[in-house]
Amino acid sequence: MRKKIHSSGFTIIELLIVVVIIGILSTLVVTTYSGVQAKNRNSDRQASIDTIQGQLETYYVQYSKYPTVDNLNDSVWRQANLKNLAADNLQDPHWSDKNVACAQNGKAVVATKPAADCVAYQVTGADGSACDNKAVACAQYTLTAMLEGGGKYVKSSLN
């Protein structure tokens, strides 16, 4: 009589299938998580641009001009004139002090033209020329944030 041998383990094929399934699920989780993070950073960018725009429009109502780029980058000027604008609003969620377009002395500043991981502020006179609020009043602006995954979020002056 022959004895039946019972095997109580997994075959190599079964183990490989389990490992492949776990790998696929892990990839899906990581991809989804990074997509959610990018969406959150894009939402933060848009909220910052909207906050900056609100402060700029309030300033315009009071002074009939918009601040220059230098004004906006000057923390003392900002605190005196745009009291509700926190420095974080000028800093992209992916900002790095190595990004020369929007970093100065290790601090975030607005860039003068759209750049990745920066908040950009372009301000001009009414005719599109350069402005300094002395000889030429700053009469219009464009705020821009580059979104992850492509595209831009742009807000312009309301006047």
C-alpha positions in Angstrom: 0.0 0.0 0.0 1.1 3.5 -0.9 1.0 6.3 1.6 -0.4 9.6 0.6 2.1 12.4 1.0 0.5 15.7 2.0 2.5 18.8 1.2 1.8 21.7 3.4 3.5 24.6 1.7 3.3 26.9 -1.3 4.8 26.1 -4.7 7.3 28.4 -6.2 4.7 29.4 -8.8 2.2 30.4 -6.1 4.8 32.4 -4.3 5.8 34.2 -7.5 2.2 35.1 -8.3 1.7 36.5 -4.8 4.9 38.6 -5.1 3.8 40.0 -8.5 0.3 40.9 -7.2 1.8 42.7 -4.2 4.2 44.5 -6.5 1.3 45.7 -8.8 -0.7 46.8 -5.7 2.3 48.7 -4.3 2.8 50.5 -7.6 -0.8 51.5 -7.7 -0.7 52.9 -4.2 2.5 54.9 -4.7 1.2 56.3 -8.0 -2.1 57.3 -6.5 -0.4 58.8 -3.5 2.0 60.9 -5.5 -1.0 62.1 -7.7 -2.9 63.1 -4.6 0.2 65.0 -3.3 0.6 66.8 -6.6 -3.1 67.8 -6.6 -2.8 69.1 -3.0 0.3 71.2 -4.0 -1.6 72.6 -7.0 -4.5 73.5 -4.8 -2.0 75.3 -2.4 -0.5 77.2 -5.4 -4.0 78.3 -6.5 -4.9 79.4 -3.0 -1.7 81.4 -2.7 -2.3 83.2 -6.0 -5.9 84.0 -5.0 -4.7 85.4 -1.7 -2.0 87.5 -3.3 -4.5 88.8 -5.8 -6.9 89.8 -3.1 -4.2 91.7 -1.3 -3.1 93.4 -4.5 -6.6 94.5 -5.3 -7.1 95.9 -1.8 -3.9 97.9 -2.2 -5.0 99.2 -5.6 -8.3 100.4 -4.1 -6.4 102.5 -1.5 -3.5 103.8 -3.7 -4.7 103.6 -7.4 -1.6 101.6 -8.3 -0.1 98.2 -7.8 3.1 97.5 -5.9 6.3 96.9 -7.8 8.1 93.6 -7.8 10.6 95.1 -5.4 7.8 96.2 -3.0 6.3 92.8 -3.0 9.6 91.1 -2.3 10.4 93.5 0.6 9.1 92.0 3.8 9.1 95.3 5.7 7.1 97.0 2.9 4.7 94.0 2.7 4.1 94.1 6.5 3.3 97.8 6.4 1.2 97.8 3.2 -0.2 94.2 2.7 -0.7 93.2 6.3 -2.7 90.1 5.6 -0.2 88.7 3.1 2.0 86.0 4.8 5.4 85.3 3.4 4.3 81.7 2.8 1.9 82.9 0.1 5.0 84.0 -1.9 6.5 80.5 -1.6 5.6 77.7 -3.9 4.9 74.4 -2.1 7.8 72.8 -4.0 10.1 75.8 -3.5 13.8 75.3 -3.0 16.4 77.9 -2.0 18.4 76.6 -4.9 15.8 77.9 -7.4 17.5 81.1 -8.6 14.3 82.4 -10.2 12.6 82.8 -6.9 15.1 82.6 -4.1 17.2 85.4 -2.6 19.4 85.0 0.4 17.7 81.7 1.2 14.2 83.2 1.2 11.4 82.9 -1.2 10.7 85.9 -3.4 8.3 86.3 -6.4 9.8 85.6 -9.8 9.6 88.2 -12.5 8.4 85.7 -15.1 6.8 82.3 -14.8 9.1 79.5 -13.6 8.6 76.1 -12.1 8.2 76.0 -8.3 7.8 79.8 -8.1 5.1 82.4 -7.8 5.6 84.9 -10.6 4.4 88.6 -10.5 4.7 90.7 -13.7 3.6 94.3 -13.2 3.5 97.0 -15.9 2.2 100.5 -16.5 -1.2 101.0 -18.3 0.5 100.8 -21.7 2.4 97.6 -20.9 5.7 99.5 -20.2 8.0 99.0 -17.2 6.7 100.7 -14.1 8.4 102.0 -10.9 5.5 103.9 -9.2 7.5 107.1 -9.5 7.7 108.0 -13.1 5.2 105.3 -14.3 2.4 104.0 -12.1 2.0 100.2 -12.0 -1.5 99.8 -13.4 -1.8 96.1 -14.3 -0.3 92.7 -13.3 -0.3 89.0 -14.0 0.3 86.4 -11.2 1.3 82.9 -12.4 1.9 79.6 -10.8 3.2 76.6 -12.9 1.1 73.5 -12.0 2.5 70.1 -11.6 1.4 67.9 -14.5 1.5 70.8 -16.9 -0.5 74.0 -17.2 -0.5 77.4 -15.5 -2.7 79.1 -13.0 -3.0 82.7 -14.0 -4.7 85.7 -12.4 -4.6 89.2 -13.8 -5.4 92.6 -12.4 -9.1 93.4 -12.1 -9.0 97.1 -13.2 
